[in-house]
Amino acid sequence: MTAPLSRILSRAMLPAVLLYATACDAQNDDSRLKAAFIFNIAQFTTWPPAAAARPLAICASPAHSLWAGLRELDGKMLAGRALSVIDSSTGRPCDIVVYSATAAPALAPAAVPGTLTIVDGARSGHYQGAVTLVEEDPHLRFDIDTREAARAGLRFSSRLLQLARNVL
């Protein structure tokens, strides 16, 4: 390939490469932002006393768009507990289960005491979890269902409840 032709192709491809890089960065930023929300929500959640002695396990599917952002939390400390991010298909106990609104949880949340369910996205008419992350352009918000949290034996601080978009 001649030098002028390679320069022309390089210049023609540059916008596509920049567009792809921007889309990837935006997805990573979205994943990190949602992971930060989950971390902060966990900070203002009270688990049953038996859970306080072990690491705090966050379960999600590696196929979920938040997996990369959640993996960045692995090993961080939260209220004296080390965070551990694990694949939800392993069957290991979870303190926090994160799933997409388009995917059904493996177990009914009420059947898993001490587990905080966080749904990424809202889907009307379906179970939403104790916390639902909702994108309202250009902001990320969250809804809290205190009844679901109570069924799981969890409590949220009043400070967190004040920040929620909706509290049921």
ZICORCOR-V245005 format. One record per residue. SS is DSSP state (helix for helix, strand for strand, loop for the rest). BURIAL is # if it has 24 or more other ideal C-beta (glycine too) atoms within 12 Angstrom, else .. D_FIRST is the distance of its C-alpha to the first C-alpha in Angstrom with 1 decimal. Layout:
SS,BURIAL,D_FIRST
SS,BURIAL,D_FIRST
This chain:
loop,.,0.0
loop,.,3.8
helix,.,6.5
helix,.,8.5
helix,.,6.6
helix,.,6.4
helix,.,10.0
helix,.,11.0
helix,.,10.3
helix,.,12.1
helix,.,14.8
helix,.,15.3
helix,.,15.6
helix,.,17.9
helix,.,21.0
helix,.,20.8
helix,.,20.5
helix,.,23.4
helix,.,25.4
helix,.,25.0
helix,.,26.0
helix,.,28.9
helix,.,30.1
helix,.,30.1
helix,.,31.9
helix,.,34.4
helix,.,35.2
helix,.,35.7
helix,.,37.9
helix,#,39.9
helix,#,40.4
helix,#,41.5
helix,#,43.8
helix,#,45.5
helix,#,45.8
helix,.,47.5
helix,#,49.9
helix,#,50.7
helix,#,51.5
helix,#,53.7
helix,#,55.5
helix,#,56.2
helix,#,57.7
loop,#,60.2
strand,#,61.1
strand,#,64.1
loop,#,64.0
loop,.,67.1
helix,.,68.4
helix,.,67.5
helix,#,63.8
helix,.,64.0
helix,.,64.2
loop,.,60.8
loop,#,57.2
strand,#,56.0
strand,#,53.7
strand,#,51.2
strand,#,50.0
strand,#,47.1
loop,#,44.6
loop,.,41.2
loop,.,39.7
loop,#,41.4
loop,#,39.3
loop,#,41.7
helix,#,41.2
helix,#,38.8
helix,#,41.2
helix,#,44.2
helix,#,42.8
loop,.,42.6
loop,#,46.4
loop,#,47.0
loop,.,49.4
loop,#,50.5
strand,.,54.3
strand,#,56.2
loop,.,60.0
loop,.,60.2
strand,#,58.2
strand,.,54.7
strand,#,52.2
strand,#,50.7
strand,#,48.0
strand,#,48.0
strand,#,46.7
helix,#,49.4
helix,.,49.2
helix,.,50.8
loop,.,54.2
loop,.,55.1
loop,#,57.4
loop,#,55.8
loop,#,57.2
strand,#,54.5
strand,#,52.7
strand,#,49.8
strand,#,48.5
strand,#,47.0
loop,#,49.3
loop,.,47.6
loop,#,48.5
loop,.,52.1
loop,#,53.4
loop,.,54.4
loop,.,58.0
loop,.,60.1
helix,#,60.1
helix,.,63.9
helix,.,64.0
loop,#,62.2
loop,#,64.6
loop,#,63.0
loop,#,59.5
strand,#,57.9
strand,#,55.8
strand,#,53.0
strand,#,51.3
strand,#,47.9
loop,#,48.4
loop,#,51.4
loop,.,52.3
loop,.,55.6
loop,.,58.3
loop,.,57.0
loop,#,57.8
loop,#,56.2
loop,#,57.1
loop,#,59.0
strand,#,56.1
strand,#,53.5
strand,#,50.5
strand,#,49.9
strand,.,47.1
strand,.,48.5
loop,.,45.7
loop,.,44.8
strand,.,47.3
strand,#,47.9
strand,#,51.6
strand,#,53.7
strand,#,56.9
strand,#,59.5
loop,#,61.9
helix,.,64.8
helix,.,66.5
helix,#,63.6
helix,#,63.5
helix,.,67.3
helix,.,67.1
loop,#,64.7
loop,.,67.0
loop,#,64.8
strand,.,65.6
strand,#,63.5
loop,.,64.6
helix,.,66.0
helix,.,63.3
helix,#,60.5
helix,#,62.5
helix,.,62.7
helix,.,58.9
loop,#,58.3
loop,.,57.6
strand,.,60.2
strand,.,62.8
loop,.,64.5
